[in-house]
Amino acid sequence: MARRLLRLLALFLLLGLIGAGVTGGWGYAQFTRPGPGGFDHAVVLAKGSSLKEIAERLMGAGIIDQPLLFRIGVRLGGWSRELKAGEFRFPAQTSMRGVVGILRHGETVVRRVTVPEGLSSAQIVALLQQTDGLHGEITTTPTEGSILPETYHFSYGDERAVLLSRMADAMRKTLAELWRGRQEGLPLTAPEEALILASIVEKETSLAAERPRVAGVFINRLRRGMRLQSDPTVVYGMTQGRKPLGRPLRRDDLDQHTPYNTYRIPALPPGPIANPGQAALRAVLHPRASKELYFVADGSGGHAFAATFAEHRRNVQRWRRVKATKSR
């Protein structure tokens, strides 16, 4: 009787081991097989989510189809505390094991925001406020000209104020580096003056090839003690960069008394009128050598340059004829 009981127990133990092996083998196969997703998915997992919440979120996105098995696999692997929060991209048919690997290593989606050259600081703040994926508010508008226009990368949930601080650091480093390598003999006494002039050049032309030439005109004027007579400085004095003027400048606008109106002040304005990019900064610190003192729009998106006022008057008359033809 005792021997029969021992044989029976041994049989049950053997069957249990076989069953466990089969179940374990099936579970492992399910955990490592391709997932159900037929295309790439991006999923945001909130900070502090439980393993159950993560599994349900992944199932809801169609990345896994067996949340209980996913949770068991994570626990058996000892990975429960290693899963990170953030925005993750899962390639099509990622296995549950592959999903765990992505979450453990924190391979978050890299987002980007591009700050165009020539925006005011107020416009950049508005851009960041509208950028999806960033969190938090910006309570103070940065000083004009303190932000470097560039493409910046960030992760979902990053703070807007932190990203704005990175942009300011980029401008400080870039300006310092370019100032060290500046052309000798410029009529600029400090990096801040280069920044101011670069912001004017940035607003005067959108053509990359013209920036050094426009910068050269302003450098020549500064050397001679001439007023810069830049229309964008007049506009900034009227709007402070908060919004577009919304109309062409009038003759009486040029007579307005503002600290930025370079038709009236005989020097650089007290601060930048926009946030210039690296190309405009480089153009100001390495301007094109010439005797040119004037430029005016040529009707094709660029400018006509002149070294004498007589030549400039002819260019102005030509531009007026172009405008008249376009308005018909």
Protein Blocks (a to p, Z undefined) as FASTA:
>chain_A
ZZmmmmmmmmmmmmmmmmmmmmmmmmmmmmmmccfbfbdcdddddehiafklmmmmmmmn
omacclklmmmmmmmnopmmmpccddddddehiafklmmmmmmnopacdddddddehiaf
klmmmmmmmmghiacjdfbdcdehiaccddddddehiafklmmmmmmmmmmmmmmmmmmm
pcehiacfbfklmmmmmmmmmmmpccfklmmmmmmmmmmmmmnopafkiaklmmmmmnno
macehiacdfklmmpccfklmklbgcdcfbdfbdcdfklmmmmmmccddfbfbdcdehio
pacddfbfklmmmmmmmmmmmmmmmmZZ
